[in-house]
Amino acid sequence: MGESELLVVGPALAVAVVVAVAAAAGVSALGRLGHGLAVLRAGGRAVLQLGAVSFLIAAVVSSGPLTLGFVAVMLTVASLTAGRRITTTRWRPLWAFLPVCLPVVPVVVALLLTGLTPVSGLAVIPLTGILTGGALTATVLAGRRATEELRTRRGEVEAALSLGLSPRDAALEIGRPAAASALLPALDQTRTVGLVTLPGAFVGMLLGGATPFEAGAVQVFVLAGLLLVESLAIVLTVELVARGALPVPERE
């Protein structure tokens, strides 16, 4: 049995995970949310993926090329996931590489070049993962909300076209306000940090032996980085939707 400062790792924890996932699936089913099986699949995948990733990270963190390869896999999976959530039109989901990768890669490279982030797998992989997760969430929310708005308000788009607006400008006029709400989760997390939630980077550093001040400073930067990455991801996603690169589906 392994010991940690947060949870005791052992059979009881495994049972608790199974019970929590099963209960979440049951609530979803009873509440007719339509995600009962999806909850079970997500829970199962999380166990398998995190188990595999734990062993994989231990093997790659000491190698620069392997660390870069791992980061590339993270970005690729996030991009494909985001693209498929927005559109299923053949090849079009690949455009999601832009809003996921373009905001994340320059930020991580800048941190490495300035020395703010150590050139080590143990630093690069978690930081890139946090920023990529934010870009993924922002891209999916912005893309789905923009396409949904354009689909339901098609008449207003056509009216804007009749007034002389270009297809891109008409789509931006309708889709941008809805897509902008994709930034609200990041804004709320930043506004309430320390008062409502203690985010993972902060808790992780405390458990790793850092002082509260050091943990707080790192967490503030992480939140600021997420605001930057997600803002860029939303802008790029709306632009791709407006230009038809991520087309509006006829129906879900």
Backbone torsions as a table, in degrees:
resi	resn	phi	psi	omega
1	MET	NA	131.1	179.2
2	GLY	-92.8	148.9	179.8
3	GLU	-110.5	143.9	172.7
4	SER	-142.3	169.8	179.8
5	GLU	-78.8	-13.4	-174.7
6	LEU	-107.4	-49.3	-179.2
7	LEU	-138.7	151.1	174.2
8	VAL	-87.2	118.4	-177.1
9	VAL	-85.8	118.3	-178.9
10	GLY	179.2	-168.4	-178.4
11	PRO	-56.8	-38.6	-178.9
12	ALA	-62.1	-37.5	178.6
13	LEU	-66.8	-39.1	177.5
14	ALA	-61.5	-42.8	178.2
15	VAL	-63.5	-41.5	-179.7
16	ALA	-62.5	-38.7	178.3
17	VAL	-62.9	-46.9	-179.7
18	VAL	-61.0	-45.1	-179.4
19	VAL	-63.2	-43.1	-178.5
20	ALA	-63.8	-44.3	179.5
21	VAL	-65.4	-44.6	179.5
22	ALA	-62.4	-40.3	179.0
23	ALA	-65.8	-40.5	178.2
24	ALA	-62.7	-41.2	177.7
25	ALA	-65.0	-39.4	179.2
26	GLY	-64.9	-43.7	177.9
27	VAL	-62.2	-41.9	179.2
28	SER	-62.3	-40.9	-179.4
29	ALA	-69.5	-47.5	-178.8
30	LEU	-64.8	-34.9	179.3
31	GLY	-83.8	1.9	179.6
32	ARG	55.1	43.0	177.4
33	LEU	-81.4	-16.6	176.8
34	GLY	82.3	14.5	-177.1
35	HIS	-124.4	20.0	-176.9
36	GLY	-57.2	-54.3	179.9
37	LEU	-67.2	-35.2	179.1
38	ALA	-63.0	-36.5	178.0
39	VAL	-64.7	-44.2	179.0
40	LEU	-63.7	-43.6	179.1
41	ARG	-64.6	-42.3	-179.8
42	ALA	-63.1	-42.2	178.5
43	GLY	-63.4	-43.4	178.4
44	GLY	-63.8	-42.7	178.8
45	ARG	-64.8	-38.5	179.9
46	ALA	-60.5	-43.6	180.0
47	VAL	-62.6	-49.3	-177.4
48	LEU	-65.8	-45.3	-175.7
49	GLN	-68.1	-44.0	-179.4
50	LEU	-68.1	-34.5	175.8
51	GLY	-62.3	-46.3	179.9
52	ALA	-67.0	-41.7	-178.2
53	VAL	-65.9	-35.5	179.1
54	SER	-59.1	-45.4	177.6
55	PHE	-68.5	-38.4	-177.0
56	LEU	-66.3	-44.6	-179.3
57	ILE	-61.4	-41.2	178.8
58	ALA	-59.0	-29.3	-178.2
59	ALA	-85.2	-26.9	-171.4
60	VAL	-101.1	-18.9	-171.6
61	VAL	-63.3	-23.3	-178.7
62	SER	-88.5	-0.3	-178.5
63	SER	-122.0	124.4	177.9
64	GLY	-59.9	-52.3	-180.0
65	PRO	-60.4	-40.0	179.4
66	LEU	-68.3	-35.1	176.3
67	THR	-63.8	-44.3	177.3
68	LEU	-61.7	-39.8	178.2
69	GLY	-63.6	-40.2	179.1
70	PHE	-64.9	-42.6	177.7
71	VAL	-62.1	-40.7	178.7
72	ALA	-61.8	-39.3	177.9
73	VAL	-64.4	-43.6	178.5
74	MET	-58.5	-47.3	-178.6
75	LEU	-64.8	-38.6	-179.0
76	THR	-66.4	-47.7	-180.0
77	VAL	-61.9	-43.2	179.5
78	ALA	-62.6	-42.4	-178.7
79	SER	-65.1	-45.6	-179.6
80	LEU	-66.0	-39.2	178.1
81	THR	-62.9	-45.8	-179.9
82	ALA	-62.9	-44.6	-178.4
83	GLY	-61.2	-43.2	-179.4
84	ARG	-69.0	-27.2	177.4
85	ARG	-71.6	-25.9	-176.6
86	ILE	-91.7	-45.1	-177.3
87	THR	-148.9	149.9	177.5
88	THR	-111.4	5.6	178.1
89	THR	-61.7	136.7	-172.9
90	ARG	-52.4	130.2	178.0
91	TRP	70.0	-21.1	-175.6
92	ARG	-64.3	-32.8	177.3
93	PRO	-56.8	-21.2	-179.4
94	LEU	-64.2	-22.6	178.4
95	TRP	-63.1	-20.3	-179.7
96	ALA	-66.6	-12.4	174.2
97	PHE	-58.7	-32.9	-177.5
98	LEU	-66.5	-55.9	-178.9
99	PRO	-69.3	-20.4	178.1
100	VAL	-84.7	-47.8	-172.1
101	CYS	-84.5	-41.7	-175.4
102	LEU	-59.7	-38.9	177.4
103	PRO	-74.3	-34.4	-171.7
104	VAL	-78.1	-50.0	-172.1
105	VAL	-59.5	-49.2	-179.9
106	PRO	-61.4	-36.4	179.7
107	VAL	-64.2	-46.8	-179.4
108	VAL	-65.1	-43.0	179.3
109	VAL	-62.0	-42.2	179.8
110	ALA	-63.0	-39.7	178.9
111	LEU	-64.8	-38.7	179.1
112	LEU	-69.6	-42.5	-177.5
113	LEU	-67.9	-33.0	-179.7
114	THR	-84.9	-7.1	179.9
115	GLY	81.7	5.1	178.9
116	LEU	-70.5	-27.8	176.1
117	THR	-116.1	127.7	178.2
118	PRO	-61.7	145.7	177.9
119	VAL	-82.0	76.6	178.3
120	SER	-147.0	149.7	-179.0
121	GLY	-61.1	-35.2	-178.9
122	LEU	-66.0	-21.3	177.3
123	ALA	-96.8	-43.7	-174.0
124	VAL	-68.9	-44.1	-175.0
125	ILE	-64.5	-50.6	178.8
126	PRO	-62.4	-42.3	-179.0
127	LEU	-63.4	-46.4	178.7
128	THR	-63.0	-38.4	179.0
129	GLY	-62.4	-42.4	178.9
130	ILE	-63.2	-47.7	-178.2
131	LEU	-67.5	-38.4	178.9
132	THR	-66.0	-39.4	176.6
133	GLY	-61.0	-40.4	177.1
134	GLY	-65.2	-42.6	178.5
135	ALA	-64.1	-39.6	178.0
136	LEU	-60.9	-50.1	-179.1
137	THR	-60.7	-46.1	-178.4
138	ALA	-64.4	-41.1	-179.5
139	THR	-63.9	-45.7	-179.3
140	VAL	-63.6	-48.9	-178.2
141	LEU	-63.4	-45.3	-179.4
142	ALA	-64.8	-44.5	-178.6
143	GLY	-64.2	-45.8	-178.3
144	ARG	-68.4	-40.4	-179.2
145	ARG	-70.3	-37.4	178.8
146	ALA	-67.3	-46.3	-178.9
147	THR	-67.1	-36.8	177.9
148	GLU	-64.4	-42.2	180.0
149	GLU	-64.8	-42.0	179.8
150	LEU	-67.4	-32.8	179.5
151	ARG	-72.0	-45.2	-176.0
152	THR	-77.2	-22.5	-178.8
153	ARG	-113.2	37.3	-177.8
154	ARG	-57.3	-36.4	-179.9
155	GLY	-62.4	-37.6	179.0
156	GLU	-69.7	-34.8	176.0
157	VAL	-62.8	-44.2	179.2
158	GLU	-65.4	-35.6	177.1
159	ALA	-64.9	-40.4	178.1
160	ALA	-64.5	-37.4	177.4
161	LEU	-64.7	-38.9	-179.2
162	SER	-67.9	-21.5	178.1
163	LEU	-85.1	-2.0	176.0
164	GLY	106.5	0.3	178.0
165	LEU	-72.6	147.9	175.7
166	SER	-72.0	159.0	177.9
167	PRO	-53.7	-40.2	179.4
168	ARG	-64.0	-48.6	-177.3
169	ASP	-64.9	-38.4	178.7
170	ALA	-64.2	-42.3	179.3
171	ALA	-66.4	-39.1	178.3
172	LEU	-65.4	-39.5	-178.5
173	GLU	-60.1	-37.0	-177.1
174	ILE	-90.7	-43.3	-170.9
175	GLY	-84.2	-28.5	-173.8
176	ARG	-62.3	-46.1	-179.0
177	PRO	-59.5	-38.3	179.0
178	ALA	-68.8	-41.8	-178.7
179	ALA	-66.2	-30.4	-178.0
180	ALA	-61.1	-26.3	-179.9
181	SER	-67.8	-11.7	177.6
182	ALA	-65.2	-17.5	179.6
183	LEU	-84.8	-10.5	-175.6
184	LEU	-60.4	-42.5	178.7
185	PRO	-58.4	-42.4	178.9
186	ALA	-66.5	-39.6	178.1
187	LEU	-63.7	-44.5	-179.6
188	ASP	-64.7	-40.1	179.0
189	GLN	-63.0	-40.4	-179.4
190	THR	-69.9	-40.6	-178.8
191	ARG	-66.7	-34.3	-172.6
192	THR	-102.5	2.6	-177.4
193	VAL	-59.9	134.5	-178.7
194	GLY	85.9	-21.9	179.4
195	LEU	-102.1	-40.8	-179.6
196	VAL	-110.8	-42.1	-176.7
197	THR	-128.6	155.2	169.6
198	LEU	-118.5	100.8	-172.2
199	PRO	-63.2	166.1	-173.4
200	GLY	-60.2	-41.9	-178.4
201	ALA	-62.5	-40.4	179.8
202	PHE	-64.2	-50.4	-179.4
203	VAL	-64.0	-42.3	-179.2
204	GLY	-60.7	-42.0	179.3
205	MET	-67.9	-38.2	177.1
206	LEU	-61.6	-45.1	179.8
207	LEU	-66.8	-25.3	179.5
208	GLY	-84.0	-2.2	175.8
209	GLY	106.6	0.4	179.3
210	ALA	-73.2	157.2	176.2
211	THR	-75.5	156.8	177.5
212	PRO	-55.2	-36.5	179.4
213	PHE	-65.0	-45.4	179.0
214	GLU	-62.7	-44.0	179.6
215	ALA	-63.0	-41.0	179.4
216	GLY	-65.9	-40.1	179.8
217	ALA	-63.4	-43.7	179.0
218	VAL	-64.8	-42.2	-178.8
219	GLN	-64.7	-38.1	177.2
220	VAL	-60.6	-43.4	178.7
221	PHE	-64.1	-41.9	179.6
222	VAL	-58.9	-44.1	179.7
223	LEU	-64.9	-40.9	177.7
224	ALA	-64.8	-41.4	177.4
225	GLY	-62.5	-39.1	178.4
226	LEU	-65.6	-39.9	177.2
227	LEU	-60.5	-42.6	179.3
228	LEU	-65.5	-50.9	-177.0
229	VAL	-62.2	-44.9	-176.9
230	GLU	-70.5	-36.4	176.9
231	SER	-61.8	-45.5	177.9
232	LEU	-63.7	-41.2	-179.7
233	ALA	-61.6	-41.2	-179.4
234	ILE	-66.3	-45.3	179.6
235	VAL	-59.6	-46.2	-179.3
236	LEU	-66.1	-39.6	-179.6
237	THR	-64.4	-45.8	179.2
238	VAL	-61.4	-39.5	179.0
239	GLU	-63.3	-42.5	179.4
240	LEU	-65.8	-39.4	177.6
241	VAL	-65.6	-44.0	-178.2
242	ALA	-64.1	-33.1	-179.8
243	ARG	-87.2	-1.8	177.5
244	GLY	84.5	3.5	177.7
245	ALA	-67.5	-36.9	171.4
246	LEU	-111.2	88.3	-169.5
247	PRO	-69.1	153.9	176.9
248	VAL	-74.7	120.0	179.7
249	PRO	-71.0	153.2	178.6
250	GLU	-67.1	-37.4	179.2
251	ARG	-157.9	162.2	179.4
252	GLU	-69.1	NA	NA
